[in-house]
Amino acid sequence: MSAINVTITSTFGFVNSTGTIIGPRTYFQTIFDFQSSSTDFIIADSKLLSVTTLTPFVCFPGQYSDIQTVYFYNNGNAALTITSFLFTAESAIPRITYGPGWGSISTTIEPGSSKYIDLSYKGSEQLGEFNNSITIGSNNDEGIVRLSTRQSVGYGFDWEYVPQGINQGIVEIGQPIEQTFLIAPNDKSLEFGLLIENISATAVHSGGWQIIDTSIKNQLGHVKVRFDPDIVANVTGTYVQTLTVYVNGISKDIVNTATVNINTATYLHLVDWLSPIATANSVIGISYDRQNNEKVITVGVGLGGDGTPIYDQGGSVLLDIANLGIGSGTQDYPFAHWAEVYQVKNLGSGTVQMLNLGAKDADGEFIYKVKTTDNLNYGDYFGNGSSKGSMFSLIDDGNGNLTLAINSLRELSGDQDFDDTLKNLTRAFHYYSEADTGTRYTNLPQYPIDSSPSTGTVKAPYNETRTRIFRGFSGYVNTWTTATSLVTIPGL
């Protein structure tokens, strides 16, 4: 029987979209023969270009818009070469800056990689919305790629600010940084009468930063920020804030940096003491610190400073002895909430000193009283003779060991609540008292009557007649303690 040769043929075809929408490249091959044996699929080289989309370019007539970055991606498996750009320029002129790896106008992009250009447009004198394009010449398998762009040319609002961010160091405990950024319409906006209508701000930060004011004053925007090292416990480090300011809906970022690097040999809190508290504003706080390598004592009397209430009218929640410590005098409200504050510097300098803290200089200015509050001038009613007007006398032994005493009450004011405070202040150094006018809100733990409650008005044991009284501070180098002695309980 003679052999018969059979010829088998097949016909197939495909259509690729190459117009506005470019279809993917089509590959075909036989992967099974008549014996059902498979062959490996051969992946052909491909060069597939994709380009990022852009938002509209907004520009003033005759000025360039903000820059947008155009990324070119090679999604194929073979090297892709870009050879040319063809721009249209209807009422807007393009400006291009090439990123790394470009020749004059050409580059090769490896598979899975990308390159970029920076693009902006200069507006013409004609106002309006305009459409342009960039035709990209390359060996892209899918043919020509055309990137559409849009330009909005008009007299839009823009703004600028000073200063250009904060970068400051902190070497003192509690030393804050404050900065107000002044914001104004740029010259072009002002030329066309465009002003600030609204302003707001948000921020992200690594600790210690606060936004404390956003406002419009005299047609200028104000954004005030503050860095408080106490919030981060004065721990050494760099703390960065990215402040985002929105003006008429246009946002810009301002980067602020605070570097904390405090030498505790120069700045160190040594010891503090808070008195018992009684009607109506009888409270004394004392902080002893090393500031700028010198010993400093700060004494606060009563609350009610800075427009806040006195102790028993709601001010009790504001009582904070830290407001007498290092850096407290440089806050927005120095020694916040305290009514009267006295401060003596350069103690323990080797010379014995005996001071009246209400003393004045030859011009009648207080030497040691650094804060006063109208109608809460308690110190004026203490002291006699050369100490008249001084609530406290202070002795420094030259080594920084301090003896502090309350001078005698010279006169009363005639106002019952004020006078109640004056009377109770005479006993504020006594850890326990049965003689206070009104209520003694707190007592201090003490010996020999440690069994007495530390709060309330419960009396001491009937057979106890002594209590501790605050005398000052004593110590050496960085170790300081409260000095006390035993006296008869007031009122017995």
SVG drawing of the C-alpha trace seen along z (x, -y; Angstrom):
<svg xmlns="http://www.w3.org/2000/svg" viewBox="-14 -106 49 108">
<polyline fill="none" stroke="black" stroke-width="0.4" points="0.0,0.0 1.4,-3.3 2.0,-6.1 -0.3,-9.1 1.1,-12.5 -1.5,-14.7 -0.7,-18.4 -2.4,-20.1 -2.7,-23.9 -4.3,-26.4 -5.0,-30.1 -5.2,-32.6 -4.9,-36.3 -5.1,-39.1 -5.7,-42.8 -3.9,-45.1 -5.3,-48.4 -2.8,-51.1 -5.0,-54.3 -5.9,-56.2 -5.9,-53.0 -2.8,-50.9 -3.3,-47.2 -0.6,-44.8 1.8,-43.1 0.5,-39.7 2.7,-36.6 1.8,-33.1 3.5,-29.8 2.7,-26.0 3.2,-24.5 1.8,-20.9 2.5,-18.7 0.3,-15.8 1.8,-13.4 0.7,-15.8 4.3,-16.5 4.7,-20.0 7.4,-22.5 8.7,-25.3 7.0,-28.7 9.5,-31.1 9.2,-34.5 10.1,-37.1 11.9,-40.2 9.6,-43.1 10.0,-46.8 6.9,-48.2 6.9,-52.0 4.5,-53.5 4.4,-57.1 2.9,-58.6 -0.1,-60.8 0.0,-64.5 -2.2,-67.0 -3.0,-70.3 -0.1,-72.9 -1.2,-76.2 0.7,-79.3 0.5,-83.1 0.9,-84.8 4.6,-85.0 5.6,-82.8 6.4,-79.2 4.2,-76.7 5.3,-74.4 7.4,-71.5 6.0,-68.0 8.1,-64.9 7.3,-62.6 8.5,-59.0 9.1,-56.6 8.9,-52.9 10.1,-50.0 7.6,-47.1 9.2,-44.8 12.1,-42.3 14.5,-44.1 16.2,-47.4 14.0,-50.3 15.5,-53.4 13.8,-56.9 15.0,-58.9 12.9,-62.1 10.2,-64.4 7.8,-66.4 5.9,-69.1 2.9,-71.1 2.8,-74.6 -0.7,-76.1 -0.6,-79.2 1.9,-77.5 5.6,-76.9 7.1,-73.7 10.4,-73.6 12.2,-70.3 15.0,-69.3 16.5,-65.8 17.1,-63.5 20.2,-61.3 21.2,-59.0 20.0,-61.1 22.0,-62.1 20.9,-65.3 17.3,-64.0 17.8,-60.2 18.3,-57.5 18.1,-53.7 15.9,-52.2 16.6,-48.7 13.8,-46.2 11.9,-46.9 13.6,-50.3 12.5,-53.9 14.0,-57.4 12.4,-60.8 12.3,-64.4 11.0,-67.5 8.4,-69.4 6.9,-72.8 5.0,-75.3 5.2,-79.0 1.9,-80.7 1.2,-83.1 -0.6,-86.4 -3.8,-84.6 -5.8,-83.4 -7.7,-80.1 -7.5,-76.3 -5.2,-74.7 -4.5,-71.2 -1.1,-70.2 0.8,-66.9 4.2,-65.3 4.9,-62.7 7.6,-60.3 9.7,-58.6 11.1,-55.2 11.5,-51.6 8.5,-50.8 6.8,-47.6 3.4,-49.3 4.4,-52.2 4.3,-55.9 3.3,-57.1 1.6,-60.4 1.3,-62.1 -1.5,-64.6 -0.9,-67.7 -3.2,-70.5 -2.4,-74.1 -4.5,-76.6 -3.2,-80.1 -4.7,-82.8 -4.2,-85.1 -4.4,-82.6 -3.3,-83.1 0.0,-82.1 1.9,-82.9 5.3,-83.0 6.6,-83.0 9.5,-84.0 11.7,-82.6 12.4,-79.5 12.1,-77.1 13.9,-76.7 17.1,-74.9 18.1,-75.7 20.0,-74.0 19.0,-73.9 21.7,-73.7 19.6,-74.8 17.1,-72.6 13.5,-73.8 14.8,-76.4 12.0,-76.7 12.1,-77.7 9.3,-79.9 9.0,-81.2 6.2,-83.1 6.1,-82.5 4.8,-85.6 2.8,-84.7 1.9,-87.1 0.6,-86.9 3.4,-86.9 4.0,-90.0 1.8,-88.8 -1.1,-88.1 -0.8,-91.5 -0.6,-93.1 -4.1,-91.7 -5.5,-92.3 -5.5,-88.7 -5.4,-88.6 -5.3,-86.0 -8.8,-84.9 -8.2,-81.9 -5.3,-80.1 -4.8,-76.9 -2.0,-74.6 -1.3,-71.0 1.9,-69.2 3.6,-65.9 6.6,-65.8 8.9,-63.5 8.0,-65.1 8.1,-68.4 6.5,-70.6 3.2,-72.5 1.2,-74.9 0.1,-77.7 -1.4,-80.3 -2.8,-80.6 -4.3,-83.9 -4.6,-86.8 -3.5,-90.2 -3.2,-93.3 -3.6,-91.2 -0.7,-89.0 -0.9,-85.4 0.7,-84.3 1.6,-80.8 3.4,-80.4 5.1,-77.2 6.9,-76.2 9.3,-73.5 9.3,-72.7 12.2,-70.4 10.4,-69.6 7.8,-67.7 10.6,-65.3 12.2,-65.3 15.2,-67.4 16.5,-64.1 19.4,-64.7 18.3,-64.2 17.0,-65.9 13.3,-66.7 11.8,-67.5 8.5,-69.1 6.9,-69.1 4.5,-72.0 1.9,-72.1 0.3,-75.5 -2.9,-76.0 -3.5,-79.5 -6.6,-80.0 -6.5,-76.2 -2.9,-76.2 -0.6,-74.1 3.2,-74.3 5.5,-72.4 7.9,-74.1 10.5,-71.9 11.6,-72.8 14.4,-71.2 15.3,-71.5 18.5,-69.8 18.6,-69.1 22.1,-68.8 22.1,-69.8 25.1,-69.7 23.8,-68.6 27.0,-69.8 25.8,-73.3 22.0,-72.9 20.6,-70.7 17.6,-70.7 18.9,-70.3 15.8,-70.2 12.4,-71.8 9.8,-72.2 6.1,-72.9 4.4,-74.3 1.2,-73.2 -1.8,-75.0 -4.5,-76.9 -7.3,-79.5 -7.5,-81.3 -4.3,-81.5 -1.7,-80.5 0.9,-78.4 4.6,-78.8 6.8,-76.9 10.6,-76.9 12.9,-75.5 16.7,-75.3 18.6,-74.7 21.9,-75.1 21.5,-77.3 24.3,-78.3 26.6,-76.8 25.4,-79.0 23.0,-78.1 19.6,-79.9 16.7,-79.8 13.2,-80.7 10.3,-81.3 6.7,-81.6 3.9,-82.9 0.2,-82.3 -1.6,-81.5 -3.6,-83.9 -0.9,-85.2 -1.4,-85.7 -5.2,-86.2 -5.8,-82.8 -7.8,-82.3 -6.3,-82.0 -6.0,-78.6 -9.5,-78.1 -11.3,-79.7 -10.3,-77.1 -6.5,-77.8 -5.7,-74.6 -5.6,-72.6 -2.8,-75.0 -0.5,-74.5 2.8,-73.2 6.2,-73.7 7.9,-73.0 6.7,-76.5 9.5,-77.8 12.2,-75.5 14.8,-75.9 13.5,-77.6 10.3,-78.7 11.2,-82.4 11.5,-82.2 8.0,-80.9 5.2,-82.8 3.9,-83.4 7.1,-83.5 6.6,-81.4 3.1,-80.6 0.2,-81.0 2.3,-82.1 1.2,-85.5 4.6,-86.7 8.0,-85.3 11.4,-86.0 14.7,-84.8 18.3,-85.0 21.2,-84.0 24.9,-83.3 24.5,-81.6 27.2,-79.5 29.9,-81.7 32.2,-81.6 30.8,-84.8 28.3,-84.8 25.2,-86.8 22.2,-88.0 19.4,-89.2 15.9,-90.6 14.1,-89.4 11.9,-92.5 14.9,-94.8 15.0,-97.6 17.9,-99.3 18.7,-103.0 16.1,-103.6 13.3,-101.9 13.3,-98.8 13.0,-95.3 16.3,-93.4 15.0,-89.9 11.2,-90.2 10.8,-89.1 7.0,-88.8 4.1,-90.7 0.4,-90.5 -2.1,-93.3 -4.1,-93.0 -2.0,-89.9 1.0,-91.8 1.4,-89.8 5.0,-90.6 4.3,-94.3 2.6,-93.6 5.6,-91.8 8.8,-93.0 9.8,-95.8 12.6,-98.4 15.2,-97.6 13.2,-94.5 10.0,-96.4 8.2,-95.1 10.1,-91.8 8.3,-88.6 11.5,-86.5 15.0,-86.9 17.7,-84.6 21.1,-83.6 23.7,-81.9 26.7,-80.5 28.9,-80.9 28.7,-77.2 25.1,-77.3 23.6,-76.1 20.5,-78.3 18.5,-79.5 15.1,-81.0 12.7,-82.6 9.3,-84.4 9.5,-87.9 6.8,-89.1 3.5,-90.3 3.5,-94.0 -0.1,-95.0 -3.3,-93.8 -5.1,-95.1 -8.7,-95.3 -9.9,-92.8 -11.0,-89.7 -10.0,-87.1 -6.7,-88.8 -6.0,-89.1 -6.9,-85.4 -4.1,-84.5 -1.7,-86.9 -2.2,-85.3 -1.9,-81.8 1.3,-82.7 3.0,-83.5 2.6,-79.7 3.2,-78.3 6.7,-77.0 5.1,-74.9 4.4,-71.3 1.4,-71.2 -0.8,-73.9 -3.9,-74.2 -4.1,-78.0 -4.8,-78.6 -7.7,-80.9 -10.4,-79.0 -9.1,-75.7 -5.6,-74.2 -6.1,-72.0 -2.8,-70.0 -0.2,-69.2 3.2,-67.7 4.5,-64.3 6.7,-64.9 8.5,-63.6 7.6,-63.2 3.9,-63.2 4.3,-61.0 1.1,-59.2 -0.9,-62.4 -2.7,-62.3 -0.9,-64.3 -4.1,-66.0 -7.2,-67.4 -7.7,-69.2 -7.3,-66.2 -5.5,-67.3 -2.2,-65.9 -2.1,-63.4 -3.2,-65.1 0.1,-64.6 2.2,-66.0 3.2,-69.6 6.0,-69.9 6.1,-70.0 8.7,-70.5 9.4,-73.9 11.1,-74.5 14.5,-76.2 16.1,-75.9 18.3,-73.6 21.7,-72.0 24.0,-69.7 27.1,-69.3 27.7,-69.2 24.6,-67.5 23.1,-66.1 20.8,-68.5 18.0,-68.0 15.4,-70.0 16.6,-71.4 14.1,-71.5 13.9,-71.9 11.3,-71.2 9.1,-74.0 5.9,-74.2 2.8,-73.5 1.1,-76.9 -2.1,-77.3 -1.1,-75.2"/>
</svg>
